């Protein structure tokens, strides 16, 4: 079995009204808005997203300052690396959560621990 079908994952949800203006962009998937879908009890709903080893996901707000929560779901490519452009770099292990308050014009980059840039040849393991 090749590693092409194996992915890590994370869950994400918006916690304020500006989360409606957050776009989730990927090098492998189509861009989608986060939104603030609500459960019948009124709590923000989680969205699950898979991330491949050589994939980058960027969460970018448009005209707002969203507050989001991310939870790592684990996977074969190690922990997730979460980088806020002006604030911090954190790692998310399976089950750990991170609450992020993004400022205007600030984005969040998510990648796997074993991330490899696409388009370059990688030496074969011996």
C-alpha positions in Angstrom: 0.0 0.0 0.0 1.3 3.4 -0.9 1.1 6.4 1.4 -1.1 8.4 -1.1 -4.3 7.4 0.6 -3.1 8.0 4.2 -4.0 11.3 5.8 -3.9 13.0 9.1 -6.9 15.0 10.3 -8.2 17.8 12.4 -11.5 19.3 13.4 -12.2 23.0 13.2 -15.1 25.2 14.3 -15.8 29.0 14.4 -16.6 30.6 17.7 -17.7 34.1 16.7 -19.6 35.8 13.9 -16.4 36.6 12.0 -15.8 32.9 11.4 -18.3 33.2 8.5 -15.6 35.2 6.7 -12.9 32.6 7.1 -11.8 30.7 4.0 -10.1 27.3 4.3 -7.7 27.0 1.3 -5.7 23.9 0.4 -3.0 22.9 -2.1 -5.1 19.7 -2.7 -8.7 20.5 -2.0 -11.2 23.1 -3.1 -11.5 26.3 -1.1 -14.4 26.5 1.3 -15.8 28.8 3.9 -15.8 27.8 7.5 -19.1 29.3 8.5 -20.7 28.8 11.9 -23.1 25.9 11.5 -24.9 25.3 14.8 -26.1 22.2 16.5 -29.7 22.1 17.7 -28.4 23.2 21.1 -26.9 26.3 19.6 -23.2 25.3 19.9 -20.8 25.8 17.0 -20.5 22.6 14.9 -17.2 20.9 14.2 -16.0 20.3 10.6 -13.5 17.5 10.0 -10.7 18.0 7.5 -8.1 15.5 6.3 -4.6 16.6 5.4 -2.1 14.6 3.3 1.6 14.5 4.0 2.5 17.1 1.3 -0.5 19.3 1.7 -0.7 22.8 3.2 -3.9 24.2 4.5 -4.3 28.0 5.0 -7.1 29.5 7.0 -7.5 33.1 5.8 -10.1 35.7 7.1 -11.6 38.2 4.8 -12.6 41.5 6.5 -12.9 40.1 10.0 -11.1 38.8 13.1 -12.4 35.2 13.6 -12.0 33.1 16.7 -11.6 29.4 15.9 -10.9 26.2 17.7 -8.8 23.4 16.2 -8.5 19.8 17.5 -5.9 17.3 16.2 -7.2 13.9 15.2 -3.9 12.2 14.7 -2.7 10.2 11.7 0.2 8.4 10.2 2.3 11.5 9.4 2.9 12.7 13.0 1.6 15.7 14.8 0.1 18.8 13.0 2.1 22.0 12.9 0.0 25.1 13.3 1.6 28.5 12.5 -0.2 31.8 13.0 1.6 34.4 10.8 2.1 37.0 13.5 1.6 35.0 16.8 3.0 31.5 17.3 3.9 28.0 16.1 2.3 25.1 17.9 2.0 21.4 17.5 -1.2 19.5 17.9 -1.2 15.9 18.9 -4.2 13.5 18.8 -7.0 15.0 20.8 -5.2 18.3 21.8 -7.1 21.5 21.1 -6.0 25.0 20.2 -8.1 28.2 20.4 -6.9 30.9 18.0 -7.9 34.6 17.7 -6.8 35.8 14.3 -6.3 39.4 13.6 -7.2 41.1 10.4 -4.9 40.2 7.5 -3.5 37.3 9.6 -3.6 33.7 8.4 -3.1 30.3 9.9 -1.0 27.6 8.1 -1.5 23.9 9.0 0.8 21.1 7.8 1.9 17.7 9.0 5.1 17.0 11.0 6.5 15.1 8.0 5.5 17.8 5.4 7.4 17.6 2.1 7.3 20.4 -0.5 5.7 19.2 -3.7 7.4 19.4 -7.1 10.8 18.4 -5.9 12.4 15.0 -6.3 13.1 13.3 -3.0 16.0 10.9 -2.6 14.9 7.2 -2.4 15.3 5.7 1.0 17.9 2.9 1.0 
